[in-house]
Amino acid sequence: MRCVEAASEIKLDNILYLTDFSEPADAALPFATALAREYGSKVYALHVLRPDVYTCMAPEFSNVVTPGLEQAAEAKMRQIESRLNGLPHESIIEWGADVFPTLQRVVRKNDIDLVVLGTHGRRGVQKFFLGSVAEEIWRRASVPVLTIGPGVSRARNSERLHCVLFVTDFTAESLAALPHAVSMAREYRAHLVLLHVIRQFNKNEIWNELTSADAIYHLSQIVPPEARLWNRPELVIKHGEPAKDIIDTAARCDADLIVLGVCGGDHSGIATHVGRTTAHEVVLNATCPVLTVRG
């Protein structure tokens, strides 16, 4: 069983805040700035202008429309910059047919350590950060992604990080996120909860007790004592459906952050208790931000 290295520390020198100027994106900004203040990070605010959205229906007007769109984006960026007062920051406006390739170029160029974005539950033409685009970002991004979903209240204190919930199925992909959970719990002196969900296939009580005992043992081994946490991690085993039990456990322990491993490459969904539906359900229904780390 793999253990997180005791000296593991996450580096957040550069944070990329992705915005489409929507209300959900606006809700994510306080979390980006709170992390930047805690870690002394520089914030890069990125907006991607998509030609297929703005100009494909009237290409003959693109020479007129394009400057106006850029000016409008610059004006909105200035509003964001006013909220970044006191923090090192830089605004970036890029044209791109697709969000992810543009984002990835910015990530590589500026040595980004974390992407922060907001999501909404819209569908169809208005779907932007949630759905295929959001999943592509958190599944393919070369850095961790902090997603603030529609279930996160605008009244939530973005400065607070008292409890971190780490979810694992003990695969290498899920454990790739463990150093981030441990490091952030240590940075904020937060309580760390380790959760493993056993799918409820077998109703035999003796079998469930055996599998629970085995899972508890493995959970107890992944974080060594020398990890320098402020208190002993809480170990939680659930029998049921992963998405529901992740959300329920987060609510029970009043988690301020859920940390999950995600499958990279062409695989879909969250590596912990794999499933595209699980990934979407956690992000859609979590009342706290979700940090995904590609395994």
N, C-alpha and C positions, 0 to 999 in steps of 0.2 A: 504493500500500500504506500502510495506516494505521500510524502509530507511536504508542507510548505517550508522553504528554507527560513531559518530563524531570522536571518538578517534581511529578508525580503522587504523592500520598500518601494512603493510606487513613486514614479517621478511625474509631477504635473507642472512642468515648467511652462508649457504652452497648451492652452485650452481653445478649442475651436467651437464657437457657438454658431449653429446653423439656423438661419431664420428665413421664413417666407413672409414675415411681417404680419402673420396671423395672430389671433389671440392665444392659441396653444403655444406658438413659438415664443410669444411675449412671456407666457407663464414660465418658460424654461430659463429665461435670463437671470432671475435671482439666484437660481441654483448654480449657474455658471460663475456668477460674480462671487457667491459665497465660497465656492471652492478656490477661486483665484485668490481671495483674501487669505484663506487658510494656508495655502501652499505658496503664496507669493508668485502666482502665475501671470503670464501675459495672456490676454484674451484676444482672439481673432474672431471678429464677427463676419460671417460669410452669407451673402445672398446670391442665389443663382438665378439669373434671368434666362428663361427658357424660350427660345424663338418659336418652338412649336405651339406654345401657349399663347404668345402675343402676336405673332406676325404671319402665321401660315395661312390664315384666311384672307389676308390682304397684302401679299408680298409687295405689290406696287407702292404701298404706303410705308414700307419699312424704313426708308430714309428719313421720313417725317416722324414715324412712331418711335423708332429706336432711341433717339436723343431724349425724347420726352420721358420714356420709361426709365432711362438711366438717371435722369435728373430727379424723377420721383423716388427712385430707389436711394439715391444719395441723400435726399431730404429725410427719408425714414431712417437711414443709417445715422444721420446726425442726431436724431432723437435717441437712438440706442447708445451712441457715444456719450451723450449727456448722462446716461445712467452708469457709464463705466468710469465716471470721474474718480480720479485717485488711483486707478489701476492702469498699468501699462496695457495698451490696446491698439488694435489696428483693424480698420474695416476693409473688407474686400468684396467687390461686386464683379461677378464673372458671368459671361454668357456661356451657356452650355446646353446641348440638346438633352443631356441626362444629368441628374443631380450627382449620382455617385462618382462617375469618373472625374467630374469637376472637383468634388470634395476630396477625393483621393489625391489629386494633384496638389491641392492646397495643403493637405496633411503632410505629404512628403516634402514639399518645398519649405515648409515652416517648422518641421520637426515637431508636429503636434503630438501630444500625449493622450488627449481625451477629446472626444466629440460630445457636445451637449445639444440635444434637440427636443422639441415638443411635438406631441402628436394629437390628432383629433380623430373622431370616428366617422368622418365623411367618406362617401363612396363616389364612384363615377368620375366625372371630369374634375370635380373639386378635390379628389383624393390626392394628397401630396406626400406628407411625411409618414402617414400610416398606411399599412398594406405593403404592396410590393416594394415601394421605394424605401420605407423604413426598414423592412426586413433585409433588403439588399445592403443597407448601410450597416446594420448591426451584425449581419452575417459575413460580410466581405471586408469591412473596414479593417485596416491593419492595426488600429488602436482601439481601446475600449470605448464604448458608447454609453452615455448616460441619457436615458429616455424618460421624459416627464409626460406621462400619459393623461388621458382625459379624466381619470379617477382621482388625480392629485388636486386637492383643494388649493385655490389661490391663497387661502388663509394659512396654509402650512408654512411653518417657519423653516425657510431654506437654510438658516444658519445651524439648525439643530441636527445632530447626528448622535443620538443616544443608543440606538440599537441597529445592528447590521445583521440581516438575514442572508446566510449563504446556503444555496441549494445545490446538492450534488447527487449523482447516481454512481459516483466513484470512477467514472470513465476519465481518461486523460483530458478530454475536451472540457468536462465540467470542472476538473481540478485546476485547469489553467487559470480560472478566475479566483482561486483561493488566495494567492498572495495579495490580490487587491482587497478582498474582504478583510483579511488579517491586518494589512497595513493601514487601511482606513479606520478600522476599529481601534488600532493602537494610536493613530494620529489624533482621533477625537476622544480617546478614552471611553469608547462605546462598548456596550455589551454585545458579544458575538453569539449568534444562534446558528447552529449547524443543523440543516434539515435534510432528511432523506425520506422520500415517499415510496412505499412499496405498493405497487398496483394491487388492488384487491381482487385477485383471481381465485385465491384459495380461501374457503371459509373455515378450514380446519384450525381450531384455536391453538392446538399444540404446534402445528407448522408455523402459524403466525408468530408465536412466541419465540420459536427457534430463529426464524428469519429476522425478527426484531433484535434479538440478542446479538446476532452476527453483525447486523447493521450498526448497532450501538458501538460494538467493539471497533469497527472500521472507522466510524466517525471520531472515536476517541483517539485514534492514531494519526489523523491527518494534520493536526496542529500540535507541534511539540511544545513542551513547557518553555523552552528557550525563545519562543516567539514573542515573549515580553508583553503579553496582553495584560490589561489592568484587572481582569477577573477571569475565572475559568469559563470557557465556552459552554453554552447550554446545548445539550444534544437532544434532538427531537426526531422521533420516528413516527410516521403516519402511514396508515393503510387506507388507500383510496385512490382518488383521481388526482394526478399531480397538480394541475392548474388550480383546482379548487383548494387543495390542501396548502399550496404555496400561499395563496391569497388569504386563507383562513389563519394560517400561522403568522403571517405578517401582521394581520389585524390583532391577533391575540397578544403578540409581544410588542405591539405598537412600534413596528419597525420603521425606521427612517430611510432605509435603503435595502433593496433586494439585489443580491449579486448572483449572476448566473453565467455559466459557460455556454457558448454557442458554437454550433458546427460551422466550420469554414468551408471554403470551396463551393461545390455545387449542391451541398446538402441543405436541407430546409429545417428551420426551426431551432429551438433551444436544445443543446446537447443533453442537458439534465432532463431526463424523462422525455426523450425526443418526441417532437411533434409540432408541426406548424401551428395547429390550433392551440396547443399549450403556450407557445410563445406569444401569440396574439392575445390570448386570454389574460395572461399575466400582465402584459403591458397595458391592455385596455382596462383591466379591473383593479390593478394595484392602486392603493391610495398613497403610495410613496414612489419616489423615483426608482427606476430599474437600471442597474449597471450590467451591461453584457460585455463579456470578454471572449474573443474568438479563440477557440482551442486549436 
